[in-house]
């Protein structure tokens, strides 16, 4: 067949098939459903695991309840249990007090050190700015003198006309060039000082890098002093020793005597607890004790924050209230709060 000249062949485009679009939608819907199914399976597995853990928790709670019921059914075992948990409460109470004191002292020390760091930074910056201002004032004075002299020489160069002033004018011109060079150097020096001043003014405050070694040492002495003071308070009826034993051993391993003896000991523990000063403040007695410990202690190395334990083999019952910190008498407890780790002291000391 002959084609008509100038008319290109007509390309027929295929119209979209509705069936193809429907198939594509089904495919995407299937993919989305598979994702949702996978998520549902993960949620189911997580819930099954949580249910299993909850069943174990319930089982353990039921076993404890049954043990407690069996324990309370026997008057002697019940009395022993009361004393045991009272002693554990003493230990945990003392540890919490040490932990609170450690955090409080660390916060105070950090605030003091940050303020001291900022003050030193500002003092150094102010000193450098004052030095730059002095140098800049001296340069400005030299600039005024040099510019006045240069302008005077320039005026002489312009005034000395005629060939008979040739040598005077040449000397004055050379002098003006030298003065101009000196003037430019002084301008550069002044600009440099101003740039240095702007850089110093833009210096950021130094970042706090942690408590200083002296700060950590002071805090540790306060904590050791507090631990000793708590030991002294609970030394009555050997409550401190019994509390340490109760914290490290199980109830089934310990016995505190007959029912009457348990009740008597329980009343004694309650009385000593009631007489404990529950204030979180660092009392003057503890400060004096900390000063005494600091004077009589040493370190294994210069970088250690915790003192050596050998110096704490005995605990003076009282520290003199006036004068140099020293034991007020010869009454001592032969207990080392660091070695025996009373009240979990080593866990709160700052290294």
ZAPA-752147 format. One record per residue: z, y, x of N, C-alpha, C in turn. Coordinates in steps of 0.1 Angstrom, whole numbers, plus 5000, padded with zeros to 4 digits. Each point is the difference from the previous one (the first is absolute). Layout:
N
ZYXZYXZYX ...
END
This chain:
351
500049885008500050124992500050125009 499350104995499950135007501250094996 500650055011501150104997499550144999 500650074992499650144998500550085012 499150075006500350075013501150114997 500950015009501050105000501249964992 500049894993501249954992500649885007 501350025006500649885007500449904990 500249885004500449894991501450024995 500249974988501350024993500949885003 501350035006500949905003500949974988 500149884996500949974988501449975005 501050074995501449975003500649914989 500949915006500649914991501250064993 500150004987501150054993501249925002 501250065001501349925003500249904989 500449895004500349894990501450014996 500250014987501450014995500849885004 499449885002500749885004500650015014 499250075009500550025014501250095000 500050114992501250085000501249934995 499849924989501149934995500649905010 499149935007500449915010500850075011 499650125005500750075010501450044995 500150044987501350044995500949885000 499549884996500849885000500549975014 499150025010500449975013501250095005 499950134997501150095004501249974992 499949974988501249974992500749875005 499249905004500549885006500850035013 499450095008500750045013501350074997 500050094991501350074996501049904995 499649914991500949904995500649915011 499249975010500549925011501050075008 499850135002501050095007501350004992 499950024987501250014991500749875000 499349895000500649865000500749985013 499450045012500749985012501350095001 500050124994501250085000501049944991 499649954989501049934991500649885007 499249935008500649885007501050055010 499750105007500950065010501350044993 499950074989501250054993500849884995 499349894995500749884996500849945011 499349995012500749945011501250085005 499950134999501150095004501149984990 499750004987501149984990500649865001 499249905003500649875002501049995012 499650075011500950015011501250074997 499950124993501250074996500949924991 499449924991500849924991500749895008 499349945010500749905008501150065008 499850125006501150065007501250044991 499750044988501050034990500849884996 499349894999500749874996500949965012 499550025012500949975012501250095000 499850134997501150094999501049964989 499549974989500949964989500749875003 499349915007500749875004501150035010 499850095010501050035009501250074993 499750094991501050074993500849914991 499449904994500749904992500949925009 499549965012500849925009501250085005 499850135003501150085004501050024989 499550014987500950014989500949884998 499349885002500749884999501149985011 499650045012500950005011501250094997 499750124995501150104997500949944989 499449944990500849944990501049895005 499449925009500849895006501150065009 499650115007501050075008501150064993 499750074989501050074992500949904992 499549884999500849904992501249955008 499950025013501149965009500750125004 501350024996500750125003500150035015 500249905009500150025014498650055006 498949934996498750045005499750144995 500450034987499750134995500750115007 501349985004500850095007499450025014 499549905006499450015014498750084999 499249984989498850074998500250154999 501050034992500350154998500350065014 500949945008500350055013498750015009 499249895000498850005008499150114997 499750034987499150104997500650145001 501350014999500750135004499850035015 500149905008499950025014498550045004 499149934993498650045002499750144996 500750044989499850144996500550105010 501149965006500650095011499050015011 499449895004499050015011498850084996 499449984988498950084996500350144998 501250034995500450144998500050075013 500649945010500150065014498650025006 499149904998498750015005499250124994 500250014986499350114993500550135005 501350025003500550125005499450045013 499949905009499450025013498650044999 499349934991498550034998499850144994 500950044991499950144994500350105011 501049975008500450105010498950015011 499449895003498950005010498850094995 499649984987498950084995500450144999 501250034996500450144998500150075014 500549945010500150065013498650015006 499149904998498750015005499250124994 500250024987499450114993500550145005 501350015002500650125006499450025014 500149905008499550015014498550045000 499249944992498650044999499850144997 500850054990499950144996500350095011 501149975007500550085012498950005011 499549885003499049995011498750074996 499649994988498850074996500250155001 501150054995500350155001500150045015 500649925008500150035014498650005007 499249914996498649995005499250124996 500150044988499350124995500550125007 501350015002500650125006499550015015 500049895007499550005014498550035000 499249954991498650034999499850154998 500750064990499850144997500550085012 501149965006500550085012498950005011 499549885003498950005010498850084996 499649984987498850084996500350155000 501150044996500350155001500150055014 500549915009500050045014498650025006 499149904996498650015005499350124994 500350024987499350124994500550135006 501350015003500650125006499350025014 499949895008499350015013498650054998 499349944991498650054998499950144996 501050044991500050144996500250105011 500949965009500350085012498750015009 499449885002498750005008499050084993 499949994987498950084993500350155001 501250034999500450155001499650055014 500349925010499750045014498450025001 499349904995498550015001499550124992 500650024988499650124992500250135008 501150015007500350125008498950015011 499749895007499050015010498750034995 499749954988498750044993499950154998 501150064995500050144997499750085013 500749965011499850075012498649985006 499549884999498749975006498950074992 500250004986498950064992500050155002 501250065001500150155003499350035013 500349925011499450035013498549984999 499649894993498549974999499350124993 500650054989499350114993500050125009 501050025008500050125009498949995010 499849885006499049985010498650024993 499849944988498850024993499650144997 501050084997499850144998499650075013 500649965011499650065013498549965003 499649874997498649965003499150094992 500350034987499150084992500050155004 501250045006500150145003499350035014 500049915009499550025013498549985000 499350104996498550005000499450065013 498849995002499350065012500149915012 499050025009499949915011501150035010 500650115000501150035009501349924997 500049954987501249924996499749855000 498849965007499649875000501049905005 500650035011500949905006501350004992 500450114995501350004992499749924987 498850024994499749934988499849855002 499449965011499949865003501449935002 500950075007501349955002500849994987 499850104991500750004987499449894992 498749975000499349894992500649875005 500149985013500549875005501449984995 500850115001501450004995500049974986 499150054992500049984985499749854997 499049945008499749864998501249915003 500850035011501249925003501050014989 500250134995501050024990499649934987 498750004997499549934988500349855001 499849945012500249865002501549974998 500950095006501449984998500450024985 499450094993500250024986499649884992 498949945003499549884992501049885003 500449995012501049895004501350024992 500550124999501250034992499849974985 498850034995499749974986500049854998 499449925009500049864999501449945001 500850065009501449955001500850034987 499850124994500750034988499549914988 498749975000499549914989500649865002 500149955013500649875003501449994996 500850115002501450004996500150004985 499250074993500050004986499749874994 499049935006499649874995501249905003 500650015011501149915003501250034990 500250124997501050034990499749944986 498850014996499649944987500249855000 499649945011500249855001501549965000 500850085006501549975000500550024986 499650104993500450034986499649894991 498849935003499649904991500549865003 500849995011500649875004500849944988 499849884996500849944989501449965005 500949994991501349965003500049865006 500849965009500049875006500549904990 499349885000500449894991501349935005 500849964991501349935003499749865004 500449965012499749875005501149904999 501050034993501249904998501250065006 501149934997501350045004500149995016 500750105006500249995014500949895004 500049975013500949895005501550054998 500350125003501450054998500450004985 499050034992500350004985500349864995 499249905005500349864996501349955005 500350045012501349955006501250064993 499950134996501150064993500249934986 498949974993500149934987500649875002 499649925010500549875002501550005003 500550105008501450005002500750034987 499550084991500650034987500149874992 498949925000499949884993501049905005 500149995013501049905006501450044997 500250145000501450054997500349974985 499050014991500249974986500349854998 499249925007500249854999501449975005 500550065011501449975004501050054990 499750124994501050054990500149914988 498849944996500049914988500749875004 499849965013500749885005501550014999 500550125005501450035000500650004986 499250064990500550014987500149864994 499049915002500049874994500649895009 500750055011500849905008501249954993 500550084990501149964992499749864994 500949915002499949864994498749935005 499650055012498849945006498850004991 499950104991498950004991498650025007 500050075011498750025007499549875005 500949925006499649875006499649914989 500750004989499749914988498650044994 499850135000498750054994498849965009 500250015013499049955009499749864999 501049924998499949854998499349974987 500450084989499349984987498650045000 499650105008498650045000499149905008 500649935009499249915009500049864995 500949964991500249864995499950004985 499849884995499849974986501449984993 500050024987501249984993500649865001 499249905000500549865001500749975013 499750085011500649985013501450065001 500450094991501250085002501149974990 501250025003501149984991501150105004 500650064990501050115002501349964995 500349874999501349954996500149964985 501350014995500249964987499650114990 500149974987499750104990500850135002 501349985002501050115002499650085013 499749935011499650075012498750084998 499049944993498850064997500250134992 500849994990500350124992500750115008 500949965008500750095009499050075009 499249925007499050065009499050094992 499649964988499150084992500650134997 501350004996500650134997500150095013 500349945011500050075013498750065003 498949934998498750055003499750124991 500349994987499850114990500850125004 501249985005500950115004499450085012 499549925010499550065012498750074997 499249944991498750074996500350134993 501150004992500350124992500550115010 500649975011500550105009498950045010 498849954999499050045009499550134996 499850095010499450134998498549984997 499650034988498649974996499150125003 500550105006499250125003499049975011 498750054998499049975010500050105012 500950104999500150105011500549935013 499650065011500549965013501350075003 501149934999501350065001500350045015 500950085001500450055014500549885008 500749904994500549895007498849925006 499049984993498849935005499350085011 499950134998499450085011500849995013 501350004999500949995012499849865006 499949904992499849865005498649995007 499050064994498750005006500050075013 500750115001500150085013500749915010 501149934996500749915010499049895004 499349944991499149895004498950055009 499550124998499050065008500450025014 501350045002500550035013500349875008 500249894993500449875007498949905000 498850044996498949904999498950025011 499249915002498950015009498849924994 498850025007498849944995499449915011 499349894995499349925010498950065007 499350104993498950075006500050144995 499350095007500050144995499350024987 499149914996499250014988500749944988 501149935002500749934989500750104991 499949984987500750084990501349934995 500149875002501249934996500849975013 501350035000500849985012500349855002 500449975012500349865003501349964992 500049874997501049954991501349975007 500050005013501249965008501250094998 499650134997501150104999500750004987 499649924991500550004986500849884997 500649935010500849884998501350024993 500550124999501250034993499850134992 500750014989499950114990501450074999 500150125006501350074998500250034985 501249984995500350034986500050154997 500450085009500050144998499550085012 499350114997499650095011500750134999 500550065011500750125000499350114993 500750084991499450104992499750135008 500750025011499850125008499849965015 499450105007499849985014498849915002 499949945012498949915004500149874991 498949964994500049884992500549885008 501049934995500649895007500949924990 500249875003500949934991501450064999 500450014987501350074998501249915004 499849865001501049915004499449885005 500849895002499449885006499749904990 500050034987499649904990498549995000 499649875001498649975001499649884991 498849994997499449884994499049945010 500249885003499149945010498849944993 499250094995498749974993498950095006 498849945002498950075004499050014989 499950124994499250024988498549985003 499650025012498649985004499649865002 500949935008499749865003500249914987 501050034992500249924988499250064988 499350115003499050064990500750024986 501250065001500750034987499250094991 500049974988499350074989498550015003 499449915007498650005004499750145007 500950035009499950135007498750015008 499649895007498850015008498750034992 500149974987498850024992499850154997 501050085001499950144997500050095012 500349955012500050085012498550045003 499950125006498750055003499649965014 498949935002499649965013499050115006 
END
